[in-house]
């Protein structure tokens, strides 16, 4: 395995080594002799053994000798010649029974080849035999969707039988968005340059253009944002991390960088020895998050995302934010503005004194209220370092019987707490509790303990009151913390 000379950069743009990088360098072979693009890469468990392989539709050097290659780890398992240049590769399931082993569909020339267990299984060419009537009906529905130009990139979301949307980037520089029941495009996105990639991230269409920029659009064609790239975009693909629910777009640039964006926020930059021409992210081997890249010179780069890696937004670009360079639209001075300015100039000292007086009074009231809360332990969070506690109360039920749940948590890092008591203060004419005073078990640090009790409403007039919950230390009269529970009215008694 060759040594990897690529580097990884975080959002702040600082160089980082393997120790603090988000990626592990698994393999780099500059002489792998793989020439392909992102649409001809697919990851699948071809044998149903849990070991995911990489399927490559290889164009060959100079577009000569196209081959179908299957890689296991860094090694090439099989090579199969292709009659024409490959255009796309995808995996799908043909049979519902177990074990479910996927089949491989490869578009090459005018035919679509289907492989099962890495052996030729079907060959579909146009035209050949009379199509099935059901298939003919589906093709007729698709034929009714006409586009003004030849599509070069497609993105589909939704189900065919329910509702789906089709976004097609065409050679005339426009993106057309179609729905299931529409024969013509419902929305049109006019680009200022030719598209070089189209990726759907959640509900946003991310488009790369020949003007070295990424654009974000909604499914209705509204432009959301634009990000300028430092070099030309060569390839784009989707990065989806299922464990963290992350979806981002990857863009391979001509300057040897792979940039990862979530919306317009730069999450990560990977620098490679050569310009990357194809990207693929997913499960490879037994690793869930693997990034596979092929370079312009035919090299192969494999990186594994660390399990502790977290992509953080913000601080992605150096220098001031772009919004700071936007000139503000300052309105013209009105007569009211001029009069107010003269008034502030003449009575500035009196206005400042009045403002300072009100500010001091506000600070004094806030300090008195805070001191009163500390002395009476009205806060649900303990302020003493000896008993770091947190209390949360919740009431459930319609009445006349309510369930009162107290969530008591020891917020200490290592020390357990023992010897606590719970006391309830309430109006005995309105409520009845089976236990108004009980002991609290040992509180382990970090865990939230639910303490449940029942409250019975005695009033048949729908009157409600406050129940005070006090947390006490044995041998002390002052509570550590308290909570006031606003009891709801009893709907059961009102209904009767």
C-alpha positions in Angstrom: 0.0 0.0 0.0 1.5 3.3 -1.1 2.0 6.2 1.3 -0.6 8.9 1.0 0.6 12.4 0.4 -2.8 14.1 0.5 -3.8 16.3 3.4 -7.0 17.2 5.1 -8.1 20.7 6.1 -10.9 21.6 8.5 -13.3 24.5 8.0 -10.8 27.1 9.3 -8.4 26.4 6.5 -5.5 25.2 8.7 -3.4 22.2 7.7 -3.8 19.1 9.8 -2.1 15.8 10.0 -3.6 12.3 10.4 -3.8 12.7 14.2 -6.3 15.5 14.2 -7.8 15.0 10.7 -11.4 13.8 10.2 -10.2 11.1 7.7 -8.0 8.0 7.9 -5.7 7.4 4.9 -6.5 3.8 3.9 -5.0 3.5 0.5 -3.4 5.5 -2.3 -2.1 4.0 -5.5 -1.1 6.6 -8.2 -0.7 3.7 -10.7 -4.1 2.1 -10.3 -4.9 2.8 -13.9 -8.6 3.6 -13.3 -10.1 6.2 -15.5 -13.8 6.9 -14.8 -16.3 9.4 -13.5 -18.7 9.4 -10.6 -21.7 8.0 -12.4 -19.7 4.8 -13.2 -18.9 4.0 -9.5 -21.2 1.9 -7.3 -20.8 0.2 -3.9 -22.7 -3.0 -3.2 -22.7 -6.3 -1.3 -22.5 -8.4 -4.5 -22.2 -11.8 -2.7 -24.5 -11.2 0.3 -21.6 -11.8 2.8 -21.6 -8.3 4.3 -18.4 -7.4 2.4 -19.1 -4.4 0.1 -17.2 -4.2 -3.2 -16.5 -1.3 -5.5 -17.9 -1.6 -9.1 -16.1 0.5 -11.6 -17.0 1.2 -15.2 -13.5 1.9 -16.4 -13.1 3.9 -19.7 -9.5 2.8 -20.0 -6.5 5.1 -20.9 -7.5 7.5 -23.6 -11.0 6.0 -23.8 -9.6 2.7 -25.1 -10.2 -0.8 -23.8 -13.2 -0.1 -21.6 -13.6 -2.7 -18.8 -15.8 -3.6 -15.9 -13.7 -3.8 -12.7 -14.7 -5.0 -9.3 -12.4 -4.1 -6.4 -12.3 -5.6 -2.9 -10.3 -3.3 -0.7 -7.3 -2.0 -2.7 -7.2 -5.1 -5.0 -9.0 -5.7 -8.3 -11.0 -9.0 -8.1 -12.3 -9.3 -11.7 -11.9 -7.6 -15.0 -14.5 -7.9 -17.8 -14.1 -6.3 -21.2 -17.0 -4.0 -22.4 -18.0 -3.5 -26.1 -18.4 0.3 -25.6 -17.6 3.1 -23.2 -19.6 2.8 -20.0 -22.1 5.6 -19.2 -23.5 4.7 -15.7 -23.6 1.9 -13.2 -26.2 1.1 -10.5 -27.2 -1.8 -8.3 -30.7 -3.1 -7.5 -32.5 -6.1 -6.1 -34.2 -8.5 -8.5 -35.6 -11.1 -6.1 -37.3 -10.6 -2.7 -36.2 -13.8 -1.0 -33.2 -14.2 1.2 -30.3 -13.9 0.9 -30.8 -10.7 -1.0 -27.9 -10.3 -3.4 -28.0 -7.2 -5.6 -27.7 -7.3 -9.4 -25.5 -4.8 -11.3 -26.8 -2.7 -14.2 -24.3 -1.1 -16.5 -25.1 1.2 -19.4 -22.6 0.7 -22.2 -23.2 2.0 -25.7 -26.8 1.3 -26.8 -27.2 -1.5 -24.3 -27.8 -2.1 -20.6 -26.1 -5.1 -19.2 -27.3 -6.8 -16.1 -24.8 -8.9 -14.0 -25.7 -11.4 -11.3 -22.9 -12.8 -9.1 -20.5 -10.9 -11.4 -21.7 -12.9 -14.4 -23.7 -11.7 -17.4 -27.4 -12.3 -16.8 -29.4 -10.0 -19.1 -28.8 -7.7 -22.0 -31.3 -5.0 -23.0 -30.8 -3.2 -26.3 -33.0 -0.8 -28.3 -34.9 -1.9 -30.3 -35.0 -5.7 -30.2 -38.3 -7.5 -29.4 -41.8 -6.1 -29.0 -42.0 -4.7 -25.5 -44.3 -5.9 -22.8 -47.7 -4.0 -22.8 -47.2 -2.9 -19.2 -43.7 -1.7 -20.0 -45.0 0.0 -23.2 -47.5 1.9 -21.1 -44.7 3.1 -18.7 -42.6 4.2 -21.7 -45.6 6.1 -23.2 -46.0 8.0 -19.9 -42.4 8.9 -19.8 -42.5 9.9 -23.5 -45.2 12.4 -22.8 -42.8 14.3 -20.6 -41.0 16.4 -23.2 -38.0 18.7 -22.6 -36.9 21.6 -24.7 -33.3 20.3 -24.8 -31.2 17.2 -24.3 -30.8 16.3 -20.6 -27.3 15.6 -19.2 -28.0 15.3 -15.5 -31.0 13.8 -13.8 -32.2 13.9 -10.2 -35.3 12.0 -9.1 -37.1 12.1 -5.7 -40.3 10.3 -4.6 -42.1 7.2 -5.7 -43.4 6.6 -9.2 -46.9 5.4 -8.0 -47.4 8.1 -5.4 -45.6 11.4 -6.3 -42.2 12.0 -7.8 -40.2 15.0 -9.1 -37.7 14.9 -11.8 -35.0 17.6 -12.2 -33.2 17.6 -15.5 -30.2 19.7 -16.3 -30.0 20.2 -20.0 -27.5 21.3 -22.6 -29.2 24.6 -23.1 -28.1 25.7 -19.7 -31.5 25.3 -18.0 -32.8 23.0 -15.3 -36.4 21.8 -15.8 -38.4 20.4 -12.9 -41.3 18.1 -13.7 -44.0 16.4 -11.6 -45.7 13.0 -12.0 -48.9 14.3 -13.7 -47.3 17.0 -15.8 -46.5 16.6 -19.5 -44.3 19.7 -19.6 -41.9 21.2 -17.2 -43.6 22.9 -14.2 -40.6 25.0 -13.3 -37.5 26.3 -15.2 -34.2 27.4 -13.7 -32.1 29.5 -16.0 -28.4 29.3 -15.3 -25.9 31.8 -16.5 -23.5 29.0 -17.5 -23.5 25.3 -18.4 -24.1 22.9 -15.6 -21.3 20.5 -14.7 -23.1 18.6 -11.9 -26.5 18.1 -10.2 -27.0 16.7 -6.7 -30.1 16.7 -4.5 -29.4 17.4 -0.8 -32.7 16.9 1.2 -35.0 19.3 -0.6 -32.4 21.5 -2.2 -30.9 21.1 -5.7 -27.2 21.9 -5.7 -25.9 22.7 -9.2 -22.3 23.2 -10.2 -21.6 25.5 -13.2 -18.7 26.2 -15.5 -18.4 29.6 -13.8 -16.7 27.8 -10.9 -19.6 28.2 -8.6 -22.2 26.2 -6.6 -25.8 27.2 -6.6 -28.6 26.1 -4.3 -32.2 26.0 -5.6 -35.6 24.9 -4.2 -37.8 22.5 -6.1 -39.8 25.5 -7.3 -36.8 27.1 -8.9 -36.1 29.8 -6.2 -32.4 30.6 -5.8 -31.2 30.2 -2.2 -27.5 30.8 -2.3 -24.3 30.8 -4.4 -20.8 29.8 -3.4 -17.7 30.7 -5.5 -15.1 28.0 -5.9 -11.4 28.6 -6.2 -11.1 26.4 -9.3 -13.1 24.6 -11.9 -15.5 21.9 -10.8 -14.7 18.5 -12.2 -17.1 16.2 -10.4 -19.8 16.3 -7.8 -21.5 13.7 -5.6 -23.5 13.2 -2.4 -22.0 12.5 1.0 -24.6 10.8 3.3 -23.6 9.8 6.8 -26.6 7.8 8.1 -25.3 7.6 11.7 -25.5 11.4 12.2 -28.2 12.2 9.7 -25.8 14.3 7.6 -26.2 15.0 3.9 -23.7 17.2 2.1 -22.4 17.8 -1.4 -18.8 16.9 -2.4 -17.1 18.8 -5.2 -13.8 17.8 -6.8 -11.9 20.8 -8.1 -9.2 21.2 -10.7 -6.7 22.5 -8.2 -6.6 19.1 -6.4 -9.1 19.9 -3.7 -12.3 18.1 -2.6 -14.7 20.5 -0.8 -17.6 19.3 1.3 -20.5 21.8 1.7 -23.7 21.7 3.7 -25.8 24.4 2.1 -23.3 27.2 1.6 -21.3 26.3 4.7 -17.9 24.8 4.1 -17.5 21.7 6.3 -14.2 20.2 5.1 -11.4 20.4 2.5 -9.4 17.4 1.4 -6.2 18.1 -0.7 -5.1 15.4 -3.1 -1.9 14.9 -5.1 -3.9 15.1 -8.4 -7.2 16.5 -9.5 -10.1 14.2 -8.6 -12.4 13.2 -11.5 -14.8 10.8 -9.6 -16.2 10.6 -6.1 -18.1 7.9 -4.3 -19.1 7.8 -0.6 -20.7 4.9 1.3 -20.1 1.5 2.8 -16.9 -0.3 1.5 -15.7 -3.5 2.9 -17.0 -3.4 6.4 -16.6 0.3 7.0 -19.7 2.4 6.8 -18.2 5.8 5.9 -15.6 5.4 3.1 -14.7 8.0 0.5 -13.4 6.7 -2.8 -11.7 9.0 -5.3 -10.1 8.5 -8.6 -7.7 11.1 -10.1 -7.0 12.5 -13.5 -3.8 10.4 -13.9 -5.7 7.1 -13.1 -4.8 7.0 -9.3 -7.0 5.5 -6.6 -7.5 7.2 -3.2 -9.5 5.5 -0.3 -10.2 7.4 2.9 -12.2 6.3 5.9 -14.1 8.8 8.0 -13.3 8.6 11.7 -16.1 7.5 14.0 -15.4 10.5 16.2 -15.4 13.0 13.3 -18.0 15.7 13.5 -18.5 18.3 10.7 -19.0 21.7 12.2 -20.4 24.7 10.3 -19.1 28.2 10.7 -15.7 29.8 10.4 -15.2 28.1 7.0 -13.8 31.1 5.2 -11.0 33.4 6.3 -11.5 37.2 6.6 -14.7 39.2 7.0 -18.0 37.7 6.0 -19.3 38.4 2.5 -22.3 40.3 3.9 -20.0 42.9 5.3 -19.1 44.1 1.8 -22.7 44.8 0.8 -23.6 48.5 0.8 -26.5 49.3 3.0 -29.5 51.1 1.5 -29.7 54.1 3.8 -33.0 56.0 3.5 -33.1 59.7 3.0 -33.4 62.0 6.0 -37.0 63.0 6.8 -38.3 66.1 8.7 -39.1 64.0 11.7 -35.5 62.7 11.8 -34.1 66.2 11.7 -36.4 67.4 14.5 -35.5 64.4 16.6 -31.8 65.0 16.1 -32.1 68.7 17.2 -34.0 67.6 20.3 -31.3 65.0 21.2 -28.6 67.6 20.7 -30.3 70.2 23.0 -31.5 67.8 25.7 -28.7 65.2 25.5 -27.5 65.5 29.1 -31.0 65.2 30.6 -31.8 62.2 28.4 -28.6 60.4 29.3 -29.3 60.9 33.0 -32.8 59.6 32.7 -31.5 56.6 30.8 -28.8 55.9 33.5 -31.4 56.2 36.3 -33.7 53.7 34.7 -30.8 51.3 34.0 -29.6 51.4 37.6 -33.2 50.7 38.8 -33.5 47.8 36.5 -30.2 46.3 37.7 -31.2 46.8 41.3 -34.5 45.0 40.8 -32.9 42.2 39.0 -30.3 41.8 41.8 -33.0 41.8 44.5 -35.1 39.2 42.7 -32.0 37.0 42.1 -31.1 37.3 45.8 -34.6 36.5 46.9 -34.6 33.4 44.7 -31.3 32.2 46.2 -32.4 32.8 49.7 -35.7 30.9 49.2 -34.2 28.3 46.9 -36.9 29.0 44.3 -34.5 28.0 41.4 -35.0 24.5 40.0 -31.2 24.3 39.7 -29.0 24.1 42.8 -26.5 26.9 43.2 -24.3 25.2 45.7 -21.3 23.2 44.6 -21.7 20.6 47.3 -25.1 19.4 46.1 -25.3 20.1 42.3 -28.9 19.1 41.6 -31.5 19.8 38.9 -35.2 19.4 39.3 -37.9 19.2 36.7 -41.6 18.5 37.4 -44.3 17.3 35.0 -48.1 16.8 35.5 -50.2 14.3 33.6 -53.9 13.5 33.6 -57.3 15.2 33.2 -58.4 14.8 36.8 -59.6 14.4 39.4 -56.5 12.3 39.9 -53.2 13.6 38.4 -49.8 11.9 38.1 -47.0 14.2 39.3 -43.5 13.1 38.1 -40.4 14.7 39.5 -37.1 14.3 37.5 -34.2 14.8 39.9 -30.7 14.7 38.5 -27.3 14.8 40.1 -25.2 17.1 37.8 -22.0 16.2 39.5 -19.3 14.6 37.4 -18.1 11.9 39.8 -19.7 12.2 43.3 -23.0 10.5 44.2 -25.5 12.2 46.6 -27.2 10.5 49.5 -29.5 11.6 52.3 -32.0 13.8 50.4 -35.7 14.3 51.2 -38.7 15.4 49.1 -41.4 17.5 50.7 -44.7 18.8 49.2 -46.4 22.0 50.4 -50.0 22.4 49.2 -53.5 23.5 50.2 -55.1 20.5 51.9 -58.6 21.7 51.1 -57.9 21.4 47.4 -55.5 18.5 47.0 -54.7 15.2 48.7 -51.4 13.3 48.3 -50.7 9.8 49.5 -47.2 10.8 50.7 -46.2 14.4 51.3 -42.7 13.6 52.5 -40.4 10.8 51.4 -36.7 9.9 51.1 -34.8 10.1 47.8 -32.6 7.1 46.9 -28.9 7.3 46.1 -28.4 9.7 43.1 -25.7 8.5 40.6 -24.0 11.3 38.7 -25.5 12.1 35.3 -28.7 10.0 35.6 -32.2 11.5 35.8 -34.4 9.7 38.4 -38.1 9.9 37.9 -40.0 10.1 41.2 -43.7 9.6 40.8 -46.7 10.3 43.0 -50.4 10.9 42.6 -52.4 14.1 43.4 -56.1 14.0 43.9 -58.2 17.1 43.4 -60.8 17.6 46.1 -62.6 20.7 44.7 -65.6 20.2 42.4 -65.5 23.8 41.2 -62.5 23.4 38.9 -60.2 25.5 41.2 -56.5 25.0 40.8 -53.5 26.0 42.9 -49.8 25.7 43.2 -48.0 22.8 44.8 -44.5 23.6 46.1 -41.8 20.8 45.8 -38.9 21.2 48.1 -35.6 19.2 48.1 -34.1 19.0 51.5 -30.9 17.7 53.1 -31.4 15.6 56.3 -30.8 17.7 59.4 -31.2 21.0 57.5 -34.3 23.2 57.4 -33.4 25.3 54.4 -34.2 23.7 51.1 -31.6 23.0 48.5 -33.9 23.8 45.6 -37.6 24.1 45.0 -40.1 24.1 42.2 -43.6 25.5 41.9 -46.0 23.2 40.0 -49.0 25.0 38.5 -51.7 22.4 38.7 -54.3 22.3 36.0 -58.0 22.4 36.6 -59.7 19.1 37.0 -61.7 18.5 33.9 -63.2 15.2 35.2 -65.0 17.0 38.1 -66.2 19.7 35.8 -67.7 17.2 33.4 -69.6 15.4 36.1 
